[in-house]
């Protein structure tokens, strides 16, 4: 964190709910690196929130997990989204979570991270998710993180076995922080264009 900046709130959203998920270790690593950079963060586990399927029903809208998720996003300056790649796409639980968001996420930057057992680390899922975030008026930054060969990335205790990932993660976080500070200034200073 630079001398001129203050700590930002940057949650990491874990977009896998299945048992034995490999993405949990990657999410914990992202949280660790955000905190190491001097920012506030938390691991937002969509499995723990247990959001109901989005159906626009009052009971779903009032669900405690939905309220908690909206508050986390509203209080954030930026987010880091981590999704595994399933069948060349991002996870359904991420889409379901995003469908509950409105103004809480608009005009804030996001990093999209992918994870897969293959060599491209969920790149197809990342690109698809970025397009959905754009529709929500999020600013997904160009830089992304791709956790490749997920079966060999961490040891059984969750220790990263490929430390070369850390420098890349730290760079991407610093880029996200730049956008977060710029867009926070813009949200606080500039009027939002009105639709005609």
C-alpha positions in Angstrom: 0.0 0.0 0.0 1.4 3.4 -0.9 2.0 6.2 1.6 -0.9 8.2 0.1 -3.6 5.5 0.2 -5.7 4.1 2.9 -6.8 0.6 3.5 -9.6 -0.5 1.2 -12.2 -3.2 1.8 -11.6 -6.0 -0.8 -13.5 -9.2 -0.2 -12.7 -12.4 -2.0 -15.8 -14.3 -3.2 -15.4 -18.1 -3.5 -17.5 -19.4 -6.2 -17.5 -23.1 -5.5 -19.8 -24.9 -3.1 -18.9 -28.6 -3.8 -17.3 -30.9 -1.3 -13.5 -31.2 -1.7 -13.3 -28.0 -3.7 -9.7 -27.2 -4.8 -10.6 -23.5 -5.1 -10.8 -23.0 -1.3 -7.0 -23.0 -0.9 -6.7 -20.5 -3.8 -9.3 -18.2 -2.1 -7.5 -18.4 1.2 -4.2 -17.4 -0.5 -5.9 -14.4 -2.2 -7.3 -13.3 1.2 -3.8 -13.6 2.7 -2.2 -11.5 -0.1 -4.8 -8.8 0.1 -4.2 -8.5 3.9 -0.5 -8.6 3.3 -0.9 -5.6 1.0 -2.5 -3.7 3.9 -6.2 -3.9 3.0 -9.2 -5.2 4.8 -10.6 -8.4 3.4 -12.7 -11.5 4.1 -13.4 -14.8 2.5 -17.0 -14.7 1.3 -17.9 -18.4 1.0 -21.0 -18.8 -1.1 -21.5 -22.3 0.3 -21.8 -20.8 3.8 -24.2 -18.0 2.7 -26.5 -20.7 1.1 -28.3 -18.2 -1.1 -31.6 -19.4 -2.4 -32.1 -19.7 -6.2 -32.9 -16.3 -7.6 -36.6 -16.1 -8.2 -37.6 -12.5 -7.3 -39.8 -13.9 -4.5 -40.0 -11.9 -1.3 -38.9 -14.7 0.9 -35.7 -15.1 -1.2 -35.1 -11.3 -1.2 -35.3 -11.3 2.6 -33.1 -14.4 3.1 -30.4 -13.7 5.7 -27.6 -14.8 3.3 -28.8 -12.5 0.6 -28.9 -9.5 3.1 -25.4 -10.4 4.3 -24.0 -10.7 0.8 -25.5 -7.4 -0.4 -24.0 -5.6 2.7 -20.6 -7.1 2.1 -20.6 -6.0 -1.5 -22.1 -2.5 -0.7 -19.3 -1.9 1.8 -16.5 -3.1 -0.6 -14.3 -0.8 -2.6 -13.6 -3.7 -5.0 -14.0 -7.4 -5.2 -12.0 -10.5 -6.2 -14.2 -13.2 -7.7 -12.8 -16.7 -7.9 -14.6 -19.3 -10.0 -13.8 -22.8 -11.0 -14.4 -23.6 -14.6 -17.2 -26.1 -15.2 -17.9 -27.2 -18.8 -16.1 -24.1 -20.2 -18.1 -21.7 -18.0 -18.1 -20.2 -14.6 -20.1 -21.8 -11.8 -23.8 -21.4 -11.4 -23.5 -20.4 -7.8 -21.6 -17.3 -8.9 -24.3 -16.4 -11.4 -27.0 -16.9 -8.8 -25.1 -14.6 -6.4 -24.7 -11.9 -9.0 -28.4 -11.9 -9.8 -29.1 -10.7 -6.3 -26.9 -7.6 -6.7 -27.9 -4.1 -8.0 -26.5 -0.8 -6.9 -24.2 -2.4 -4.3 -21.7 -3.4 -7.0 -22.0 -0.7 -9.7 -19.0 1.3 -10.8 -16.6 -0.7 -8.6 -13.7 -2.7 -10.0 -13.3 -6.4 -9.8 -10.6 -9.0 -10.5 -11.9 -12.3 -11.9 -9.9 -15.4 -11.2 -10.3 -18.8 -12.7 -9.3 -22.2 -11.5 -9.2 -25.5 -13.3 -7.4 -28.8 -13.5 -6.1 -27.9 -17.0 -3.4 -25.7 -18.3 -5.4 -22.5 -18.9 -6.7 -22.0 -15.4 -10.3 -21.3 -16.2 -9.7 -18.7 -18.8 -13.0 -19.4 -20.6 -14.9 -19.0 -17.3 -13.0 -15.8 -16.5 -13.9 -14.1 -19.9 -17.6 -15.1 -19.6 -17.8 -13.8 -16.0 -16.3 -10.5 -17.0 -19.0 -9.9 -19.6 -21.7 -10.5 -17.0 -20.0 -8.1 -14.6 -19.9 -5.4 -17.3 -23.7 -5.7 -17.7 -23.9 -5.0 -13.9 -21.9 -1.8 -14.4 -18.9 -3.4 -12.7 -15.4 -2.5 -14.0 -13.6 -5.8 -14.4 -9.9 -5.0 -14.8 -7.9 -6.4 -17.7 -5.6 -8.4 -15.4 -6.8 -11.8 -14.2 -5.4 -14.7 -12.3 -5.5 -18.2 -13.6 -4.9 -21.1 -11.1 -3.7 -23.8 -13.5 -3.3 -27.6 -12.8 -5.4 -27.2 -9.6 -4.6 -30.7 -8.4 -0.9 -29.9 -8.0 -1.0 -26.3 -6.8 -1.3 -26.9 -3.1 -0.2 -29.6 -0.7 -2.7 -31.5 1.5 -2.3 -28.8 4.2 -3.1 -26.1 1.7 0.4 -24.8 1.3 1.1 -23.3 -2.1 3.6 -25.5 -4.0 4.3 -23.0 -6.8 5.5 -19.8 -5.2 5.9 -18.0 -8.5 2.1 -17.4 -8.3 2.7 -14.9 -5.4 4.3 -12.2 -7.4 1.6 -12.3 -10.0 -1.1 -12.2 -7.4 0.5 -9.2 -5.7 0.8 -7.3 -9.0 -2.9 -8.0 -9.8 -4.0 -6.8 -6.4 -2.0 -3.6 -6.7 -3.6 -3.0 -10.1 -7.0 -3.6 -8.6 -6.2 -1.1 -5.8 -5.3 1.6 -8.4 -8.7 1.1 -10.0 -10.5 1.0 -6.7 -9.0 4.3 -5.6 -9.7 6.0 -8.9 -13.3 4.8 -9.1 -14.0 5.7 -5.4 -12.9 9.2 -6.2 -15.1 9.2 -9.3 -18.2 7.9 -7.4 -17.7 10.5 -4.7 -17.0 13.4 -7.1 -18.6 13.0 -10.5 -22.3 12.9 -11.3 -23.5 9.6 -12.8 -24.8 10.1 -16.4 -28.6 9.9 -16.7 -30.1 7.6 -19.2 -32.1 9.5 -21.9 
